[in-house]
Amino acid sequence: MRILALASFAAIALAAATPAFAQSHDHGGHGDHDAAIQTTPANGAMGAAPATFEAAFAHPMALTALVITPRGGDPIAVAVPSAAPSTTVSVALPTLAPGAYTFAWTATGADNHTMTGRVRYMVH
């Protein structure tokens, strides 16, 4: 019973510590760019294989790279077409088989600052 209570507490603590979106910034001191970045698929979500990857930014960005890594598999570089910076960016995805994936993205702003992030998603 005590082990079950500890396991439940650990699961709740982990869930509370997991953000609704995944992001990291390399923007050379541009503190005004620290607003939330929302992605589709969302970090930690699971469901059908997504047809596109989308990211919404507080300031215009251009998606410059997207790499999908299946758990235990080789990274898949997704072709990202050149586009003008926008507050919402998207790119078509290859067909994903059921399994766990990490999407690693890079975006660049009009002022050349860079943002990166990782999203974990499970295809059922």
C-alpha positions in Angstrom: 0.0 0.0 0.0 2.8 2.4 0.9 4.6 1.6 -2.4 1.4 2.4 -4.3 1.1 5.7 -2.5 4.7 6.6 -3.3 4.3 5.6 -6.9 1.2 7.7 -7.2 2.9 10.7 -5.7 5.9 10.3 -8.1 3.5 10.1 -11.1 1.7 13.3 -10.0 4.9 15.1 -9.4 6.2 14.1 -12.8 3.0 15.2 -14.6 3.0 18.5 -12.8 6.7 19.1 -13.8 6.0 18.3 -17.5 5.2 21.5 -19.5 2.4 21.7 -22.0 5.0 22.7 -24.6 8.7 22.1 -25.0 11.1 24.8 -25.8 14.5 26.2 -25.3 15.9 29.5 -26.5 19.2 30.7 -28.0 18.3 34.2 -28.7 21.2 36.3 -27.5 19.4 38.2 -24.8 16.1 38.9 -26.6 14.1 38.6 -23.4 10.9 39.7 -25.1 10.9 36.4 -27.0 10.4 34.2 -23.9 6.6 33.9 -24.5 5.1 30.4 -24.7 5.5 28.4 -27.9 2.7 26.0 -28.7 3.1 23.0 -30.9 0.9 20.6 -32.7 1.4 17.8 -31.8 1.7 19.0 -28.2 4.5 17.8 -26.0 3.6 14.6 -24.2 0.4 14.0 -26.2 -0.6 10.8 -27.9 -3.0 9.9 -30.7 -3.1 9.3 -34.5 -0.1 10.0 -36.7 0.0 13.8 -37.3 0.0 15.0 -40.9 1.8 18.2 -40.1 4.0 19.7 -37.4 2.9 23.3 -36.4 4.4 25.8 -34.0 2.9 29.1 -32.9 5.3 31.9 -31.7 4.8 35.2 -30.1 7.0 36.8 -32.7 7.5 35.9 -36.4 9.8 33.0 -36.9 10.8 30.7 -39.8 11.0 27.0 -39.2 14.5 26.1 -40.5 14.9 22.4 -39.4 12.8 19.5 -38.1 14.2 16.1 -37.2 12.0 13.3 -36.0 13.6 10.5 -34.0 11.7 7.3 -33.3 12.5 5.6 -30.0 15.3 3.2 -30.8 15.5 4.3 -34.4 17.4 6.6 -36.7 16.7 10.3 -37.0 14.5 11.4 -39.9 15.2 14.8 -41.4 12.0 16.5 -42.6 12.3 18.7 -45.6 11.4 22.3 -44.5 10.6 24.6 -47.3 11.9 28.2 -47.1 9.3 30.6 -45.9 9.1 34.2 -44.6 8.9 34.5 -40.8 5.4 34.1 -39.4 3.8 33.7 -36.0 2.5 30.3 -37.1 4.6 27.8 -39.0 3.9 24.3 -40.3 5.5 21.5 -42.3 4.1 18.3 -43.7 5.3 15.1 -42.0 6.1 11.7 -43.4 3.7 8.9 -42.4 4.6 7.7 -38.9 4.1 4.2 -37.7 2.8 3.5 -34.1 5.5 4.3 -31.6 7.2 7.1 -29.5 8.9 10.0 -31.3 10.9 13.1 -30.5 10.5 16.1 -32.8 13.5 18.5 -32.6 12.9 21.8 -34.3 14.8 25.0 -35.0 13.3 28.3 -36.0 15.0 31.6 -36.8 13.6 35.1 -36.4 13.8 38.1 -38.8 16.5 39.5 -36.6 18.5 36.1 -36.9 17.9 35.0 -33.4 17.4 31.2 -33.1 14.9 29.2 -31.0 15.0 25.4 -30.6 12.7 22.9 -29.0 11.8 19.3 -28.5 8.3 17.7 -28.5 7.7 14.1 -27.5 4.7 12.4 -29.1 3.3 8.9 -29.2 1.5 7.6 -32.2 -1.1 4.9 -31.5 
